[in-house]
Amino acid sequence: MAAPVTTETNISENLSTLSATIEAAVAGASRPSDSVSLVAISKSHPAAAAREALDAGHRIFGENRVQEAIDKWPALKTDYTEVELHLVGSLQRNKVNNAVGLFDVIHTIDRPKLARAVAVEMDKSGHRPQCFIQVNTGEEPQKSGVLPTGADAFIGQCRGELNLPVQGLMCIPPQDEEPSLHFALLREIAMRNGLKSLSMGMSGDFETAIRFGATHVRVGTAIFGPRPPIKAS
Ligand SMILES: *Cc1c(COP(=O)(O)O)cnc(C)c1O
C-alpha cells in the first residue's frame, strides 16, 4: 500500500463536506438537485490522491495539463469504471490528438485555430468530447479565452462551420474582482446563444457561481488540499 498522500488532507471527508455545501447552495438557488456537477480538479496531485477520491465514489475529475493527464489517468480509467475526465487548462495544438483521445469534456476551446484542429481530430478519430468555449470575461491580456465581444461569432463558428459539440461556456474571473459580475456576463452570453451549461466557480467562489447558474464547478484545493509547488515543464 502506498503511504497516505498527506497527513492533513482527508479527501473523502472533504468530498462529503463539499457535496453538502453544493447541495445547500443549489437548494438556496431553487435549482434542481442534480443541476450541478462537481469536477474534482486533481492537477499537480499524485494519482494516489485521485484514487482516494475514486474510492470515495467520486467519478468526475479535471486536469489542466494534457501530459500530466496522460501520465496519470489511463491506469485509473482501467481500474475504475465510468470515470469522466475534463480538460480545464489551455490546450496546445500539438496536443490536440492526445486530448481528444483521452478527455470526455474539453473546457478550453478558446480560438479558431484550436477549434479547427479539434474538429479535424474529432472527424479523424470518431471520438467527440463535449466542448466548452472559454470566454475571457475580464479581458485580461495574460488569460486565454475569446473576448466577450467576439464570443457570439466564435460560438457560431464552432457550432456551425466546425460542427463541434458545444455544450456551454467556461470562465475564470480575474483574481482581484468580484466574481459575480463575470458569472453574470458568462450566463448572459450563454443564454443569448441558447447554451445550457456554465463551467464556472472554483474553491473560493463556487457558491456564488451556483447562484449565477453554474452547471459545472471546478474545485481542487477544497478537496485535495493545497497544491505542491508547480514543477517546471
Ligand atoms: C486549478 C483550477 C481550478 C481549481 O482551483 P481551486 O482554487 O484549487 O479550486 C479550477 N479551474 C481551473 C481552470 C483551474 O486551473
The ligand as an ORCA input file, in Angstrom:
! r2SCAN-3c Opt
* xyz 0 1
  C      -6.750     24.798    -10.721
  C      -8.014     25.126    -11.393
  C      -9.241     25.037    -10.708
  C      -9.348     24.639     -9.235
  O      -8.928     25.686     -8.433
  P      -9.071     25.625     -6.828
  O      -9.000     27.042     -6.427
  O      -7.941     24.802     -6.345
  O     -10.388     25.020     -6.536
  C     -10.393     25.331    -11.414
  N     -10.361     25.692    -12.718
  C      -9.214     25.771    -13.401
  C      -9.245     26.171    -14.816
  C      -8.002     25.507    -12.758
  O      -6.857     25.623    -13.459
*
